Protein backbone atom coordinates (compact mmCIF):
# COMPACT_ATOMS: atom_id res chain seq x y z
CA UNK A 1 0.00 0.00 0.00
CA UNK A 2 2.78 2.47 0.91
CA UNK A 3 4.73 1.77 -2.27
CA UNK A 4 1.69 2.16 -4.49
CA UNK A 5 0.64 5.42 -2.87
CA UNK A 6 4.19 6.77 -3.02
CA UNK A 7 4.48 5.90 -6.70
CA UNK A 8 1.28 7.80 -7.47
CA UNK A 9 2.51 10.83 -5.52
CA UNK A 10 5.81 10.82 -7.41
CA UNK A 11 3.98 10.48 -10.70
CA UNK A 12 1.86 13.51 -9.89
CA UNK A 13 4.82 15.55 -8.68
CA UNK A 14 6.67 14.97 -11.94
CA UNK A 15 3.67 15.59 -14.20
CA UNK A 16 4.31 18.30 -16.76
CA UNK A 17 1.20 20.20 -17.83
CA UNK A 18 1.43 21.01 -21.51
CA UNK A 19 -0.23 24.42 -21.45
CA UNK A 20 -2.31 26.88 -19.49
CA UNK A 21 -5.91 27.46 -20.54
CA UNK A 22 -6.27 30.22 -23.15
CA UNK A 23 -9.53 32.14 -23.29
CA UNK A 24 -8.55 33.56 -26.68
CA UNK A 25 -8.11 30.05 -28.06
CA UNK A 26 -11.41 28.89 -26.56
CA UNK A 27 -13.12 31.92 -28.14
CA UNK A 28 -11.71 31.02 -31.57
CA UNK A 29 -12.87 27.42 -31.21
CA UNK A 30 -16.32 28.76 -30.28
CA UNK A 31 -16.35 31.02 -33.33
CA UNK A 32 -15.55 28.05 -35.54
CA UNK A 33 -18.34 25.98 -34.01
CA UNK A 34 -20.88 28.79 -34.36
CA UNK A 35 -19.75 29.30 -37.95
CA UNK A 36 -21.50 26.08 -38.92
CA UNK A 37 -24.83 27.76 -38.15
CA UNK A 38 -27.76 26.07 -36.39
CA UNK A 39 -26.61 22.59 -35.32
CA UNK A 40 -29.55 20.52 -34.07
CA UNK A 41 -28.95 16.81 -33.68
CA UNK A 42 -29.20 14.88 -36.94
CA UNK A 43 -28.59 17.94 -39.13
CA UNK A 44 -25.88 18.33 -41.75
CA UNK A 45 -24.36 21.21 -39.76
CA UNK A 46 -24.23 19.03 -36.65
CA UNK A 47 -22.32 16.36 -38.61
CA UNK A 48 -19.96 19.01 -39.98
CA UNK A 49 -19.25 20.23 -36.46
CA UNK A 50 -18.60 16.64 -35.36
CA UNK A 51 -16.02 16.35 -38.14
CA UNK A 52 -14.41 19.61 -37.00
CA UNK A 53 -14.21 18.41 -33.39
CA UNK A 54 -12.64 15.12 -34.50
CA UNK A 55 -10.10 16.97 -36.65
CA UNK A 56 -9.04 19.16 -33.72
CA UNK A 57 -8.77 16.23 -31.32
CA UNK A 58 -6.73 14.13 -33.77
CA UNK A 59 -4.03 16.79 -33.59
CA UNK A 60 -3.70 16.20 -29.84
CA UNK A 61 -2.17 13.42 -27.78
CA UNK A 62 -5.37 11.70 -26.71
CA UNK A 63 -7.45 8.65 -27.50
CA UNK A 64 -10.40 9.64 -29.70
CA UNK A 65 -13.55 7.65 -28.96
CA UNK A 66 -16.80 7.94 -30.92
CA UNK A 67 -20.08 6.94 -29.33
CA UNK A 68 -22.83 6.80 -31.98
CA UNK A 69 -26.39 5.98 -30.97
CA UNK A 70 -29.98 6.61 -32.01
CA UNK A 71 -32.00 9.12 -30.02
CA UNK A 72 -35.65 8.14 -29.63
CA UNK A 73 -37.27 11.57 -29.97
CA UNK A 74 -40.89 12.77 -30.29
CA UNK A 75 -40.14 13.32 -33.99
CA UNK A 76 -38.74 9.84 -34.54
CA UNK A 77 -35.31 8.26 -34.48
CA UNK A 78 -32.42 10.73 -34.77
CA UNK A 79 -28.80 9.60 -35.23
CA UNK A 80 -26.56 11.20 -32.62
CA UNK A 81 -22.89 10.89 -31.66
CA UNK A 82 -21.01 11.69 -28.49
CA UNK A 83 -17.32 12.45 -29.03
CA UNK A 84 -14.83 11.61 -26.28
CA UNK A 85 -11.17 12.54 -25.82
CA UNK A 86 -9.45 10.28 -23.29
CA UNK A 87 -6.19 11.27 -21.62
CA UNK A 88 -5.03 8.04 -19.94
CA UNK A 89 -3.71 7.87 -16.39
CA UNK A 90 -2.44 5.06 -14.21
CA UNK A 91 -4.51 5.21 -11.00
CA UNK A 92 -7.58 3.31 -12.13
CA UNK A 93 -9.73 6.35 -11.35
CA UNK A 94 -11.26 8.88 -13.75
CA UNK A 95 -12.25 12.55 -13.93
CA UNK A 96 -14.77 13.67 -16.55
CA UNK A 97 -15.43 17.14 -18.00
CA UNK A 98 -18.45 17.42 -20.26
CA UNK A 99 -20.57 19.81 -22.31
CA UNK A 100 -22.86 19.78 -25.35
CA UNK A 101 -22.28 20.86 -28.94
CA UNK A 102 -25.80 20.65 -30.41
CA UNK A 103 -28.23 23.56 -30.62
CA UNK A 104 -31.98 23.49 -30.10
CA UNK A 105 -34.12 22.94 -33.17
CA UNK A 106 -36.09 26.06 -34.08
CA UNK A 107 -37.56 25.55 -37.58
CA UNK A 108 -37.50 28.65 -39.74
CA UNK A 109 -35.10 30.49 -37.44
CA UNK A 110 -31.36 31.04 -37.36
CA UNK A 111 -30.50 30.06 -33.82
CA UNK A 112 -26.70 29.61 -33.76
CA UNK A 113 -26.36 29.12 -29.98
CA UNK A 114 -23.09 30.99 -29.44
CA UNK A 115 -23.36 30.60 -25.68
CA UNK A 116 -25.79 27.67 -25.56
CA UNK A 117 -23.81 24.95 -27.31
CA UNK A 118 -21.02 27.04 -28.78
CA UNK A 119 -19.23 28.14 -25.60
CA UNK A 120 -19.13 24.63 -24.13
CA UNK A 121 -17.71 23.28 -27.39
CA UNK A 122 -15.00 25.93 -27.48
CA UNK A 123 -14.08 25.49 -23.83
CA UNK A 124 -13.82 21.71 -24.13
CA UNK A 125 -11.62 21.90 -27.23
CA UNK A 126 -9.28 24.32 -25.48
CA UNK A 127 -9.29 22.18 -22.33
CA UNK A 128 -8.30 19.17 -24.43
CA UNK A 129 -5.48 21.20 -25.98
CA UNK A 130 -4.28 22.26 -22.52
CA UNK A 131 -4.32 18.65 -21.29
CA UNK A 132 -2.59 17.24 -24.36
CA UNK A 133 0.87 15.78 -23.89
CA UNK A 134 0.86 15.87 -20.09
CA UNK A 135 1.35 12.91 -17.75
CA UNK A 136 -1.88 11.93 -16.04
CA UNK A 137 -2.53 10.37 -12.65
CA UNK A 138 -6.21 9.65 -13.33
CA UNK A 139 -7.84 9.02 -16.67
CA UNK A 140 -9.31 12.34 -17.81
CA UNK A 141 -12.23 12.23 -20.23
CA UNK A 142 -13.33 15.33 -22.15
CA UNK A 143 -16.80 14.55 -23.48
CA UNK A 144 -18.74 16.42 -26.19
CA UNK A 145 -22.42 15.49 -25.84
CA UNK A 146 -24.86 15.43 -28.72
CA UNK A 147 -28.59 15.73 -28.07
CA UNK A 148 -28.64 17.87 -24.92
CA UNK A 149 -31.49 19.96 -26.23
CA UNK A 150 -35.13 18.87 -26.25
CA UNK A 151 -36.57 18.27 -29.70
CA UNK A 152 -39.94 19.62 -28.55
CA UNK A 153 -40.37 20.65 -24.90
CA UNK A 154 -37.99 19.61 -22.11
CA UNK A 155 -39.03 16.41 -20.35
CA UNK A 156 -37.18 13.48 -18.77
CA UNK A 157 -37.39 11.60 -22.07
CA UNK A 158 -37.00 14.55 -24.45
CA UNK A 159 -33.66 16.01 -23.32
CA UNK A 160 -30.04 15.10 -22.50
CA UNK A 161 -30.04 12.21 -24.99
CA UNK A 162 -26.26 11.99 -25.18
CA UNK A 163 -25.56 12.06 -21.47
CA UNK A 164 -28.35 9.57 -20.71
CA UNK A 165 -26.94 7.21 -23.29
CA UNK A 166 -23.33 7.49 -22.13
CA UNK A 167 -24.14 7.22 -18.42
CA UNK A 168 -25.82 3.85 -18.91
CA UNK A 169 -23.21 2.68 -21.41
CA UNK A 170 -20.41 3.48 -18.96
CA UNK A 171 -22.35 1.77 -16.20
CA UNK A 172 -22.46 -1.41 -18.29
CA UNK A 173 -18.79 -1.04 -19.27
CA UNK A 174 -17.63 -0.54 -15.66
CA UNK A 175 -16.24 2.95 -16.33
CA UNK A 176 -18.90 4.65 -14.21
CA UNK A 177 -17.55 3.06 -11.02
CA UNK A 178 -14.11 4.57 -11.72
CA UNK A 179 -15.30 8.19 -11.89
CA UNK A 180 -14.23 10.39 -8.97
CA UNK A 181 -15.95 13.50 -10.31
CA UNK A 182 -17.81 14.87 -13.33
CA UNK A 183 -17.91 18.59 -14.15
CA UNK A 184 -20.36 19.76 -16.82
CA UNK A 185 -20.07 23.18 -18.46
CA UNK A 186 -22.98 24.94 -20.17
CA UNK A 187 -23.54 28.58 -21.17
CA UNK A 188 -20.27 29.79 -19.67
CA UNK A 189 -19.19 32.43 -22.20
CA UNK A 190 -21.55 35.28 -21.24
CA UNK A 191 -19.79 38.67 -20.97
CA UNK A 192 -21.68 39.21 -17.70
CA UNK A 193 -20.46 36.00 -16.09
CA UNK A 194 -22.16 34.63 -12.98
CA UNK A 195 -21.91 30.90 -12.32
CA UNK A 196 -24.80 29.96 -10.05
CA UNK A 197 -24.89 27.26 -7.40
CA UNK A 198 -26.67 24.40 -9.15
CA UNK A 199 -28.52 22.90 -6.19
CA UNK A 200 -28.78 19.33 -7.52
CA UNK A 201 -24.99 19.07 -7.76
CA UNK A 202 -22.71 17.28 -5.30
CA UNK A 203 -21.90 19.69 -2.45
CA UNK A 204 -18.33 18.50 -1.87
CA UNK A 205 -17.43 18.87 -5.54
CA UNK A 206 -19.02 22.31 -5.68
CA UNK A 207 -16.99 23.33 -2.62
CA UNK A 208 -13.75 22.20 -4.29
CA UNK A 209 -14.50 24.16 -7.46
CA UNK A 210 -15.70 27.28 -5.60
CA UNK A 211 -12.60 27.20 -3.39
CA UNK A 212 -10.45 26.85 -6.51
CA UNK A 213 -12.13 29.87 -8.07
CA UNK A 214 -11.57 31.88 -4.89
CA UNK A 215 -7.91 30.87 -4.70
CA UNK A 216 -7.42 31.97 -8.31
CA UNK A 217 -9.01 35.38 -7.66
CA UNK A 218 -12.31 34.61 -9.42
CA UNK A 219 -14.63 34.46 -6.41
CA UNK A 220 -16.83 37.27 -7.76
CA UNK A 221 -17.84 35.14 -10.75
CA UNK A 222 -18.94 32.09 -8.73
CA UNK A 223 -22.13 33.08 -6.97
CA UNK A 224 -23.46 32.38 -3.48
CA UNK A 225 -27.01 31.89 -4.76
CA UNK A 226 -28.54 29.29 -7.01
CA UNK A 227 -31.36 27.06 -8.17
CA UNK A 228 -31.93 23.55 -9.45
CA UNK A 229 -31.10 23.04 -13.13
CA UNK A 230 -31.68 19.87 -15.14
CA UNK A 231 -28.65 19.43 -17.39
CA UNK A 232 -26.19 16.87 -18.75
CA UNK A 233 -24.79 16.11 -15.30
CA UNK A 234 -28.08 14.68 -14.03
CA UNK A 235 -27.98 11.17 -15.61
CA UNK A 236 -24.59 10.61 -13.96
CA UNK A 237 -25.67 12.13 -10.66
CA UNK A 238 -28.70 9.83 -10.55
CA UNK A 239 -26.36 6.85 -10.98
CA UNK A 240 -24.23 7.90 -8.02
CA UNK A 241 -21.40 9.83 -9.72
CA UNK A 242 -20.30 13.01 -7.86
CA UNK A 243 -21.31 15.63 -10.41
CA UNK A 244 -21.39 19.40 -10.81
CA UNK A 245 -23.03 21.68 -13.36
CA UNK A 246 -21.29 24.99 -14.09
CA UNK A 247 -23.91 27.19 -15.75
CA UNK A 248 -24.72 30.90 -16.06
CA UNK A 249 -28.48 30.73 -16.52
CA UNK A 250 -28.99 34.50 -16.16
CA UNK A 251 -28.66 35.06 -19.90
CA UNK A 252 -31.39 37.11 -21.65
CA UNK A 253 -30.59 35.80 -25.20
CA UNK A 254 -31.17 32.18 -24.08
CA UNK A 255 -32.88 30.29 -26.94
CA UNK A 256 -33.17 33.52 -28.93
CA UNK A 257 -31.61 34.26 -32.31
CA UNK A 258 -29.64 37.00 -30.55
CA UNK A 259 -27.46 34.34 -28.85
CA UNK A 260 -24.54 35.36 -31.04
CA UNK A 261 -20.77 35.76 -30.64
CA UNK A 262 -20.97 39.42 -29.64
CA UNK A 263 -22.57 38.34 -26.34
CA UNK A 264 -19.48 36.30 -25.37
CA UNK A 265 -16.09 37.28 -24.00
CA UNK A 266 -12.59 35.85 -23.99
CA UNK A 267 -12.35 36.71 -20.29
CA UNK A 268 -15.37 34.64 -19.27
CA UNK A 269 -14.14 31.59 -21.15
CA UNK A 270 -10.69 31.98 -19.63
CA UNK A 271 -12.07 32.28 -16.09
CA UNK A 272 -14.19 29.14 -16.32
CA UNK A 273 -11.59 27.16 -18.25
CA UNK A 274 -8.80 28.06 -15.86
CA UNK A 275 -10.92 27.09 -12.85
CA UNK A 276 -11.89 23.77 -14.44
CA UNK A 277 -8.30 22.94 -15.36
CA UNK A 278 -7.05 23.70 -11.85
CA UNK A 279 -9.95 21.73 -10.38
CA UNK A 280 -8.89 18.70 -12.42
CA UNK A 281 -5.39 19.04 -11.00
CA UNK A 282 -6.73 19.19 -7.45
CA UNK A 283 -9.03 16.23 -8.01
CA UNK A 284 -6.04 14.19 -9.18
CA UNK A 285 -4.39 14.81 -5.83
CA UNK A 286 -7.31 13.22 -4.00
Beta strands, then each sheet from edge to edge (+ up, - down):
strand 1: 63-73
strand 2: 76-87
strand 3: 94-100
strand 4: 139-145
strand 5: 179-186
strand 6: 195-198
strand 7: 222-227
strand 8: 243-247
sheet 1: 1+ 2- 4+ 3+ 5+ 8+
sheet 2: 6+ 7+
end
